Amino acid sequence: MSLKTRPAWGTCVAFTLTELLVTIAIIAVLAALLLGPLAGTKERSKRVACKNQLHQFYLGIHMYSTDFQEKLPSVPVDGRFVFDEHVPLMPSNLRDLLAHYTGSTHVMDCPSLGKPFGTNWAFSGYGYVIGYNYLGGKHQTPWEPIRPLTNVWISPQTMTENPQTILLTDMNDWSPGYRNTFAPHGHNGPIMKGANFSNPLANGVTPGEIGAVGGNSCTLDGAVQWKNIKRMSIFHGSQTWGQDGCYAMW
């Protein structure tokens, strides 16, 4: 009877290539099982943070209206923006005035979205891109619907209007002409295709087409609610410019 020889004391027993590949595969599966729930938990926390920040933004607008006979923040009637407004853009003087009431311009940046948000992203002559859609105080609404769609919206002008009127929304926006899309809430977090959260590689498709699952909206009474992307309607988020302007969902 032959005896199997034992490895000498102090020598290493090496893994075979097959054993190593199986071990790596098992680790990869376990990591995938773990990272999925973690990513979902992170997105849920972002939704809560976004909801809280929308409410803070609302409180600043509410304090502003208290000082201005219940009127919502708006550009002057004789200003250059009256005929060229956009829901995610705010003139610098109006943004600075609102920052006085909100405590910081960062309240107007969605906590889910990174660069170019949070970097004082501005369009020359128009002002700053805020991280939300501000629907109050806009002039000459309803703006032209996006054909063949027929969805239009009326901009509230005062805090005393229908309390269920939407005032602020998450930025589920896109521009077919500029080929940018914004999707702050996917299944596992905000969507980023390309160098930043304007998603330049998305080619200007809708937020839903790149994975957005929904967004928050805040009404004139201060209530903030979540809405599934499948239940949202599409609107013009720009007064002019057509496909080069802003399309929005809420």
C-alpha positions as CSV (number, residue, x, y, z in Angstrom):
1,M,0.0,0.0,0.0
2,S,1.4,3.3,-1.0
3,L,1.1,6.4,1.1
4,K,0.4,9.9,-0.3
5,T,3.2,12.2,0.4
6,R,2.5,15.2,2.5
7,P,3.7,18.7,1.6
8,A,6.9,19.5,3.5
9,W,6.5,21.8,6.5
10,G,6.5,25.5,5.5
11,T,5.6,24.9,1.9
12,C,2.5,26.6,0.3
13,V,-0.4,24.8,-1.3
14,A,-1.4,26.7,-4.5
15,F,-4.9,27.1,-5.9
16,T,-5.5,25.7,-9.3
17,L,-6.6,28.0,-12.1
18,T,-10.1,26.5,-12.0
19,E,-10.4,27.0,-8.2
20,L,-9.3,30.6,-8.5
21,L,-11.8,31.3,-11.3
22,V,-14.7,29.7,-9.3
23,T,-13.7,31.8,-6.2
24,I,-13.7,35.0,-8.2
25,A,-17.1,34.1,-9.8
26,I,-18.6,33.5,-6.3
27,I,-17.3,36.8,-5.0
28,A,-18.7,38.6,-8.0
29,V,-22.2,37.1,-7.5
30,L,-22.1,38.0,-3.8
31,A,-21.0,41.5,-4.6
32,A,-23.9,41.9,-7.1
33,L,-26.4,40.6,-4.6
34,L,-25.1,43.1,-2.0
35,L,-24.6,46.1,-4.2
36,G,-28.2,46.1,-5.7
37,P,-30.0,46.6,-2.3
38,L,-27.3,49.1,-1.2
39,A,-27.8,51.2,-4.4
40,G,-31.6,51.0,-3.9
41,T,-31.2,52.2,-0.3
42,K,-29.0,55.1,-1.4
43,E,-31.6,56.2,-4.0
44,R,-34.4,56.1,-1.3
45,S,-32.3,58.3,0.9
46,K,-31.7,60.7,-2.0
47,R,-35.4,60.9,-2.6
48,V,-36.0,61.9,1.0
49,A,-33.2,64.5,0.8
50,C,-34.7,65.9,-2.4
51,K,-38.1,66.0,-0.8
52,N,-36.8,67.9,2.2
53,Q,-34.9,70.3,0.0
54,L,-37.9,71.0,-2.2
55,H,-39.8,71.9,0.9
56,Q,-37.0,74.2,2.0
57,F,-37.1,75.9,-1.4
58,Y,-40.9,76.2,-1.0
59,L,-40.5,77.8,2.5
60,G,-38.2,80.5,1.0
61,I,-40.7,81.2,-1.7
62,H,-43.5,81.4,0.9
63,M,-41.5,83.9,3.0
64,Y,-40.8,86.0,-0.1
65,S,-44.6,86.1,-1.0
66,T,-45.4,87.2,2.6
67,D,-43.2,90.3,2.0
68,F,-44.7,91.0,-1.4
69,Q,-48.4,90.9,-1.0
70,E,-48.7,87.1,-1.6
71,K,-47.1,87.5,-5.1
72,L,-44.8,84.7,-6.2
73,P,-41.2,85.5,-7.3
74,S,-41.3,86.8,-10.9
75,V,-39.2,88.7,-13.4
76,P,-40.4,92.4,-13.9
77,V,-43.1,92.8,-16.5
78,D,-40.9,95.2,-18.4
79,G,-37.9,92.9,-18.3
80,R,-36.2,91.2,-21.2
81,F,-37.2,87.7,-19.9
82,V,-41.0,88.2,-20.2
83,F,-41.0,86.7,-23.7
84,D,-38.2,84.2,-23.2
85,E,-38.7,82.3,-19.9
86,H,-37.7,78.7,-19.0
87,V,-38.8,76.7,-15.9
88,P,-35.3,75.5,-14.9
89,L,-33.6,78.9,-15.5
90,M,-33.7,81.8,-13.1
91,P,-32.3,85.3,-13.7
92,S,-29.4,86.1,-11.4
93,N,-31.1,89.0,-9.6
94,L,-34.1,86.9,-8.8
95,R,-32.0,83.9,-7.7
96,D,-30.0,86.2,-5.4
97,L,-33.2,87.6,-3.9
98,L,-34.6,84.2,-3.3
99,A,-31.3,83.1,-1.7
100,H,-31.9,85.8,0.9
101,Y,-35.1,83.9,1.9
102,T,-33.9,80.3,1.5
103,G,-30.5,81.0,3.2
104,S,-28.4,79.7,0.3
105,T,-28.4,79.2,-3.5
106,H,-27.6,75.6,-2.8
107,V,-31.3,75.0,-1.8
108,M,-32.1,75.5,-5.4
109,D,-29.7,72.7,-6.5
110,C,-31.1,69.2,-6.5
111,P,-29.0,67.1,-4.0
112,S,-29.3,64.1,-6.4
113,L,-27.5,65.8,-9.3
114,G,-23.8,66.6,-9.4
115,K,-21.9,68.6,-11.9
116,P,-22.7,70.8,-13.7
117,F,-25.2,71.5,-10.9
118,G,-23.8,73.1,-7.7
119,T,-21.2,75.0,-9.8
120,N,-23.2,78.2,-10.4
121,W,-24.1,76.8,-13.9
122,A,-25.2,79.8,-15.9
123,F,-26.4,80.7,-19.4
124,S,-25.0,84.1,-20.5
125,G,-27.8,86.6,-20.6
126,Y,-30.4,84.3,-19.0
127,G,-29.2,83.5,-15.5
128,Y,-28.6,80.3,-13.6
129,V,-29.8,76.7,-14.2
130,I,-31.5,75.7,-10.9
131,G,-31.8,72.0,-10.0
132,Y,-35.6,72.1,-10.1
133,N,-38.4,73.4,-12.3
134,Y,-39.9,76.6,-10.8
135,L,-43.4,77.1,-12.3
136,G,-44.5,80.2,-10.4
137,G,-44.6,83.8,-11.7
138,K,-44.1,82.9,-15.4
139,H,-45.6,85.2,-18.0
140,Q,-48.1,84.5,-20.7
141,T,-48.9,80.9,-19.8
142,P,-50.2,78.5,-21.1
143,W,-47.2,78.2,-23.4
144,E,-47.6,76.5,-26.7
145,P,-48.1,72.7,-26.3
146,I,-45.6,70.2,-27.7
147,R,-47.4,68.9,-30.8
148,P,-49.0,66.4,-31.2
149,L,-49.4,66.5,-27.4
150,T,-51.9,68.9,-25.9
151,N,-50.7,69.3,-22.4
152,V,-50.5,72.8,-21.1
153,W,-50.1,74.4,-17.7
154,I,-51.0,77.7,-16.1
155,S,-48.3,79.4,-14.0
156,P,-49.6,80.5,-10.5
157,Q,-48.9,84.1,-9.8
158,T,-49.8,84.3,-6.1
159,M,-49.8,82.0,-3.0
160,T,-53.6,82.4,-2.6
161,E,-54.5,80.4,-5.8
162,N,-55.7,76.8,-5.8
163,P,-53.5,75.1,-3.1
164,Q,-53.2,72.0,-5.3
165,T,-51.4,73.9,-8.1
166,I,-47.9,72.6,-8.7
167,L,-45.2,75.2,-7.9
168,L,-41.9,73.2,-7.9
169,T,-40.9,69.9,-9.5
170,D,-37.8,67.7,-9.9
171,M,-35.9,68.4,-13.1
172,N,-37.1,65.5,-15.3
173,D,-36.2,67.7,-18.3
174,W,-34.6,67.3,-21.7
175,S,-33.8,69.3,-24.9
176,P,-33.9,67.5,-28.2
177,G,-32.1,70.3,-29.9
178,Y,-29.3,70.6,-27.4
179,R,-29.3,66.8,-26.9
180,N,-29.3,66.9,-23.1
181,T,-31.4,64.9,-20.7
182,F,-31.8,65.2,-16.9
183,A,-32.9,62.2,-14.8
184,P,-32.4,62.8,-11.1
185,H,-34.1,59.6,-9.9
186,G,-33.4,56.2,-11.5
187,H,-33.9,52.8,-9.8
188,N,-30.4,53.0,-8.3
189,G,-29.8,56.8,-8.3
190,P,-29.5,59.7,-10.7
191,I,-28.7,58.7,-14.3
192,M,-25.4,59.8,-15.8
193,K,-24.4,58.9,-19.4
194,G,-21.3,60.8,-20.3
195,A,-19.2,63.3,-18.5
196,N,-21.9,64.9,-16.3
197,F,-25.5,64.8,-15.3
198,S,-26.7,66.6,-18.4
199,N,-26.3,63.2,-20.1
200,P,-24.7,64.3,-23.4
201,L,-24.6,60.7,-24.6
202,A,-28.4,60.3,-24.3
203,N,-29.0,62.3,-27.5
204,G,-31.8,64.4,-26.1
205,V,-34.3,61.6,-25.4
206,T,-36.9,61.7,-22.6
207,P,-35.8,61.0,-18.9
208,G,-37.9,57.9,-18.9
209,E,-36.0,56.5,-21.9
210,I,-32.7,56.6,-20.0
211,G,-34.1,55.1,-16.8
212,A,-35.9,57.9,-14.7
213,V,-38.5,56.3,-12.5
214,G,-40.3,59.4,-11.2
215,G,-39.9,62.7,-9.3
216,N,-41.2,64.9,-6.6
217,S,-43.5,67.9,-7.0
218,C,-44.5,70.6,-4.5
219,T,-47.9,72.3,-4.6
220,L,-48.8,75.8,-3.3
221,D,-49.9,74.4,0.0
222,G,-46.4,73.1,0.6
223,A,-47.2,69.4,0.1
224,V,-44.4,67.4,-1.6
225,Q,-45.4,64.2,-3.3
226,W,-43.7,61.5,-5.4
227,K,-45.1,60.6,-8.8
228,N,-44.2,57.7,-11.0
229,I,-42.7,58.6,-14.4
230,K,-45.4,56.6,-16.2
231,R,-48.1,58.9,-14.7
232,M,-46.3,62.1,-15.7
233,S,-47.4,64.4,-18.5
234,I,-45.1,66.2,-20.9
235,F,-45.1,70.0,-21.1
236,H,-43.1,72.8,-22.7
237,G,-40.6,74.1,-20.2
238,S,-39.6,77.0,-22.4
239,Q,-41.7,79.9,-23.7
240,T,-40.0,79.8,-27.1
241,W,-37.2,78.0,-28.9
242,G,-39.2,74.8,-29.8
243,Q,-36.9,71.7,-29.8
244,D,-33.9,73.9,-28.8
245,G,-35.8,74.8,-25.6
246,C,-36.8,72.8,-22.5
247,Y,-39.3,69.9,-22.5
248,A,-40.3,68.8,-19.0
249,M,-42.3,66.1,-17.2
250,W,-44.2,66.3,-14.0
